[in-house]
Amino acid sequence: MAEQAIFLLEGGLVVDGSGGPSWPGDVLLAGDRIAAMGEGLRQRLPEGIAAADLETVDCRGKVIAPGFIDVHTHDDAIVLRDPLCLPKISQGITTVVTGNCGISLAPYRTPQARPPLTLLGIDSFRHATMADYRAAVEAAQPALNVAALIGHTTLRFATMDALDRAATEDECARMGQLLEACMLDGAHGLSSGLFYEQAFAAPAEEVTALARIVARHGGVYATHLRSEMETIIEAMHEAGDTAFSAGAPLVISHHKCAGPANWGRTLETLPLVDALAKRQDIALDVYPYVAGSTVLREDLVDGVIDILLTWSDPHPEVPGRMLADIAREWGVGQKEACRRLQPGGACYFQMKEEDVERVIAHPRTMIGSDGLPHDRHPHPRLWGAFPRVFARYWRERKLFTLEQAVHKMTGMTARNLRIADRGLLRLGAMADVVVFDPRTIADTATYDRPKSASVGIERVFVNGACAFRGGEVEPAVRARAGRMLTRAVWETGSRIRAC
């Protein structure tokens, strides 16, 4: 392998990911680490590095920030199938957190997955252990880093013959054994998706027992709540009590108040988050759109909200069309059209912009894309979530400062997800860095044209290698230096170490 270049990022605005003030200066990347930071580094290079060794990147007018961490993804399989990871690396994302919503590739092996595991691809489940999955990621060497959560629903599929009931004592024990092994192999925690039918029958006690295992290993518990609609307050209390009883930090996934009857209820849910935060470690994640996306479900078809098809097995010609138009064309109601289109997926325009703004501005909120890379016509969040936060919610709506926006994508996420040596620009940290133009950074992906790279991302470095260079006619991945990350443990003084 050729010796890795030494990069001097010169004359930029350094936003270090901590949420603190930015400052003008330089950042030096040598090997896979940040070797120096400050002003005028060219005149005072570290010992052993000469000016002739440098590849200089002119960052005047640009921001130098930690690589963005996508806290909520379903990229488990795509990092293996398409290790270039262009939808993410082109946004400045250098680490993806997989295994969300109770759905992870490991530890489960089956020739053909059933919903909701199909969000990761029908034939993707080939990894009976976390160690198997780690080996597969390392062999694929994706362009970005991978940190994995273990899905509660996946554990249920791996241990139960029927999912419409609570797990037995023996089944709970087997789930616990699988999860324990995954945590020992470096998983970052447990996720649940109690909203989905295959996990809905699980009582809180079943999840709490698993969360206790995670807590013993210093991991986190992330949850797609049992309900994001009428009973959202009850679901939030359940999640809070589960994590609190287990002693695990809690992340409420893609927080929203879904459905017209619930619009405006973030005025209730966010104060509840603040109240829970007085007794336990809690955070939120959010994607910056009013539409969600998941499998096609009849119970989400209310005849009021717009529903955009993203895929359909029996009707592969419909992705990109509205369910109402298809129903009208077929001369049936929307629920009947939904039944005929299944299995499939859709975008549901079920949120109110004011609620999205309140959640995204909350000081405990991190940014995640929640993109579904296997959809034929994906939600635009897959390609545009992170630049959209800057373009719409920082530059246009002025909901937070530039430093706060970067913190929501970097330092806050690294701390909450136990990701070591990333998310902050500091001496000796891993050289995951993004250079972007704060005046032009923006998403270009739309619901009509969802596969479109963002603009304003100048350079992306992963473990010190230049992974992406913007401004080219065809955006392309230049290096694949991503790694499988292990969980970190927070120590006194907010320092972390890898397990």
N, C-alpha and C positions, 0 to 999 in steps of 0.2 A: 504494500500500500504506500502511495506517495506521501511524503511528509505534509502535514496539514498547514495551510497558510496562516500567517499571523495578520490579523486585521486591525487596523487603526480606524475607529469610527470617530471622525474628527469634526469638531465645531457644531455639535448638535445641542438640542435642549434635552438634558438627561432627566427623565421621569423614572425614578428608581423602583416604583411598584409598591412602596411603603404607604403611599397616600400623603407623604410629606412634600415640602416645596421642591419644585424642579430647579435645575441650575444649568447654565451653559458650560459645556465641556466636552471631553473626549472619553472614549471607552476602548481599551485595548483587549483584544481576544487572542489568546495564545494557547494552542492545543484545544482542549475542551473547556477551558476555564477563563474567567475574567481576570486578566493579569494586572491591570492598572486602571484607575479612574482619576480624572482630574482635568485641569486646564493645561494646555501646552505640553501634552505628553510627548510630542515629537522631540522636544528639547531635553526630556528627562526620562528616557526609556529604561525599563528595568534591566538589570545586568544580564548580559547574554543575548540581548535583542538589539540589533542594529537597524538604522533607518532603512538600509537596503533590503532588510528582511520583510518590510511591511507591504501589505496591500492596503492602500488608503481608500476609505470611503468618505467622500465629502458629504457631511450631514448638515451643512448650513441650511437653516430654515426647516429642518426636519427634527422629529422627536426620536430619541433613542430610548427604548423601553424594554423591560423584560418580555420575552416571548409570551404570548397570550396562552392561558390554560383554559381549555374548553371543559368546564366542569360537568357538563351533561351531554353525553353523546351515546350513540348506538353504533359506534365505529368498530366494535369487536371483530367483525369478520372482514370489513372492508380494508383494514390495515394489513390483512393477509392477502386479500385478493387484488387489491390495487394499492400497493405500498407507496406509490407516488403521493397519495393523499392530497391531490391538488385542491379540492374544495376547501380544505382546512388550512394548508400551508400558505395558500394565496391570501388568506385573511390575516396572516401573522400568527396563527396558532402553532405552537411548538409542542404542546402536550395535550392529549385527549384523555378524558376519564371515561372509561367504558363500563359496561355492566349496569347501567341505570334502569330504573323502573321495574326492578325485580328480574331483569332479563340479561343473562350473561352467557357467553359461549361455554365457559367451564363452570362447574364440572359436570358435563353431560355429553353423552354420545348417542346419536340416533341418526338413521339414514334420511329421515324426513321429519322435520320439525312441524309442530302444530302451533296455531296462534296462542298467545301473542309472540311466541319465540320466532315466528316468521318475520318479525321486524328485523331480524339479523340474517335473514336468508333461510330458505327451506332446507338446504343441504349443507349448512355450515357447521353443524354440531358434531365435531370430531375429537373433542378434547375432554377426556374423562377426568383430568386433574388440572389444577392451576399450573403445575410444572409442565404439562404437555402444551398448554396454551402459551406459556412463557417461551418455551423452545420454538414454537411456531412463529411467534413474533420476532424472536431473535434471528431465525432463519430468513424471514421475509425482509428484515431490516427496513422498516418503513421510514419515510422522510421525517417523521415526528415521533415523539415519545408517547408511550402508552402506560397509563396507570389504571388498574382494574379493580372494580367492585364486583362482588359475587351476588348474583340475583337469587332472591328468595323463591321466585317462581321456578327458576331453573333447578334449584334444590328440590322443589316439590316434584317436578317432572322426573328427576333422577331417583326418587325414593318412593313415590306413591303410585298406586295403580288407578286411583280415581282422585280427581282434584276438586270435586264438588262437596268436600267435607273437610273437617279438621284432620290434621295428621294424628296418627296414633302415637303412643309413647315410643314404640320401637321406631316408627318413621321419623319422629322428632330426633331420636338419638342418632339415626343414620344421617339425617341432614346436618346435625351438629358435628359429626365426625368428618363429613365432607368439608364443611366450612372451616373447621379447625385446621385441616390439612392445607386449605387454600390460604388461610391467614399465615401459617408457617411458611408458605411459599411466597409471601410478600404482598398478598392482596391488601387493598387499602380499606376495605370494609364490606358492609352488607347493604344491598338495596332491596326495596320491596315495591311491588306494584299492586297494592290491594284493590285498586280500581278495576283491575282486570278479573274476569270471571274465574280464571284458573287459580287466583289467589284470594278471591273475595271471601271464600268460606273459612279462611284461616283466621282463628281468633287472635286477639292481641297477644295472648300468652305464648302462642307458637312463635311469633316474631320476637317477642321479648327474650325468650330462651336463646334464640340465635344471636340477638344483639348483645347478650351477655358475653358470648364467646368473642365477638368482635371487640368489646370493651376490654376484655382481658389482654388482648393483643395491641391495644392502643389504636384501634381502627374507628371508623365512623359509620353511622347509620343514615342512609339517604332513603327517602320515601316518596313515591308517587301516591299521594293520599288516597284513602278509601273513597273519598268523594271530594270533588272540587266544585260541587253545585250546592243544592239546598242544605245538605248536612255538613258543609265544609268546617264549621266551627267544631262540631263533634269529632270530625276526622282529625283536625289539628290537635285537639286534646288527646285523642288516642295516640297519635304520633309522639306528642310531647311526653305522655306518660310512659310509653314504650321505651323511649330513649332514656328518660330519667331513671326508670326502674332498673334498666340495664347498666346505667353509668356510661353511656356512649354519647358522643356529640351527635347532634341531629342536623340534617340538611333536608329541608322541605323542597322537593323538586318542582321545577317550573311552576312556581306559585302563581295561581290565577283564581279569579272568581268567574266560573264558566256558566254561560247561559244567561239570556236576558233577565230572568228573574233574580239573578245574583249580581248584576252590574251595580257597582258602587259599594259592594260589601268589603272591599279592601279597607274601608274606613273602620270595619270591625276586625278583620283578620290581622292587619299589621299591628294594631295595639295589642292583640293577643300574642303576637310574636315578641313584642317588647316585654310583656308580662312574663312569658315563659323564660325569656333571657335572664330574668332576675334569679332563676333557680338552676338553669342549665345552659350548656353550650349549644347554641342554635344559629343556623344560617339558612338563607334561601338561595335558590337560583332562579333565573328568568331568561326567556328569550324575548327579543324586542319586537314582537308582532302581536296582532290581535287575533290571529288564527293559530290554532293548534293543529297537530297532525298525528294520526294513529291509524289503527286498523278500522275498516268500515264496520260500524256498529249501528244496529237498528235503534237502540235506545238513545242514541245521540241525534237522531233525525227528528226534529220537532216541527218542521214546516215553517220555521221562522228564520233561522240562521242560514247563511249561504254555506254550501258544502261543495268543495272542489275535489274531484276524483284524482288520486295519485297513481293508482294501479287497480287492476281487476283481472283475475285469472280467467273467468268465463267471457269477459268482454275486453280484450286487450286494446281495443280501439278507443276506449273512453277516457284515458288519463288526460287531464287538462280541461275536462268539461265539467259543468255544474250539474249536480244531481237533479235539481229542479228541471233543467232543460231536458235531461235524459228521460225523466219521469213523464214530462209533458209529451215528448216525442213518442214514448211507448204507450201513452194513454192510461197510465196507472198512477197511484199515489207514490210519494217519495219513499215511504217505508217499503212498499212492494218493490220499487226499483232497487232499493238498497239490498233487499233479499236476493234479487236476481244477480246483482253485481258481486256478491260475496263468493269466495274470499277476495278482499280488496282493501284499499286504503284511501284516506281522504284527508283534506284540510278542512277544519271546522272553524268558521269565523264566529267564535263564541265568546270573545272578550270585548271589553270596552276600553278604548284608548286611555281614558282617565285612570282606570285601574292599572293598566300596564305602566303608566308613568309613575304612579305612586309606588308600585313594587320596585321598579328599576331604580328609583331614587332612594329607596330605603337603605340605611347604612349597613345592614346585614346582608344585602343582596349581591350575589356573584352573577356573572354572565355565563350562560351556556347556550349552545345552538340547538340541541335536541334534534338535530337533523337526522333524516332517515335515508342513508345513502343507497339503499336497495330499491327505493321507489322509482318507477319509470319517469314520473313527472313530480319530482320532490318539492316539498315546501322550500321557498327561497332562503330560509334560515340556514340550510345546509351550506350555502355558498356565501351568505352575506351578513350573518348575525353580528359579528364583532365590529366590522366597519360601520354598520348601521347605528350602533350605539354612539359612535363618535359623530356621525353625520346628523342624525336626527335628535338624539337626546342630549348630547353635549353641545354641538355647534348651533343647532337650530333651536332646541327647546331650553337649553341652558339649565338643565336639571342638576348638574354637578360640575365640579371643576375638571380640568383635564387630568390632574393628578388623581382625583377620586375615580374617574372613569377607568384609568389604567389600573388602579388598585383593585377594582372590582373584577378585573380580568387576570390578575397576576398574584400579588402578595397575599391578598385575602384568600384567594382560592388555594394557593400553596399551603397556607396555614390550616385552613379548614379541612383539606383533603390529605394532610400529612405527607406532602410532597417535599422532599429534602432538596436544599441547595438550588431551588428554582423559584421564580416569581419575584425575585429581588435582584437589582443590580448592585452587587457589592463585591469587593475583592475576594477572589477565591471561589465565588459561586460558579455554577455551571453556565457556560456561554450560550444560553438560549436567549436570543435578542432579536427584536424587531425594530426596524427603522421605517418610520412612516411620515407622510406629509400631513400635518394637522389641518391644513387649509383645504385639502382635496380628498382625504380619505372618505370613502363612501361605498355603500353596496350598490351593485347594479342588477342583482338577481331580483326578479319579480315573479308573481304568481303565474304570469303568462310565459315568461322566459326565465325559469328558475336556475338554469345551469350557466351562470355568468359570473366571471371572476370580478372581485371588487377592485377598486382603484385606490391609489394613494399609498399602497404598501411598496416600499422601495427595496428593502432587503430583509431576509429572514435567515437567522443563523440558528442551527440546532446542534448542540454540543460542539460549538466552535466552527462548524462547517457551514458554508453558504448554501442553504437549502433552496432559496427562492430569490429571484431578482425581478422586480417589477419593471414596468415600462417597456417590456418587449412586446412584439407584435402578437406572439402566441405565448402566454404565460407558461413557464415550464419549471419543473423541479430540477435543480442543478446537482444536488447531493442528497443521499439518503443516509443520514447519520443518527436516526432515532434509536431509542433504547426502550426496553421494558423496565419500568421503574418499580422500586420496592417501597413499601410503606416506610414512613419516618415516624419517629417518636419525639414529641415536644418535651423539652426539658426546661428547667428553671431559667427564667430570663428570655423565654420565647426562642431559644435555640433548638435546632433539630438535628437529629442524626439518623442515618439510614439504619434499618434493621439488619 
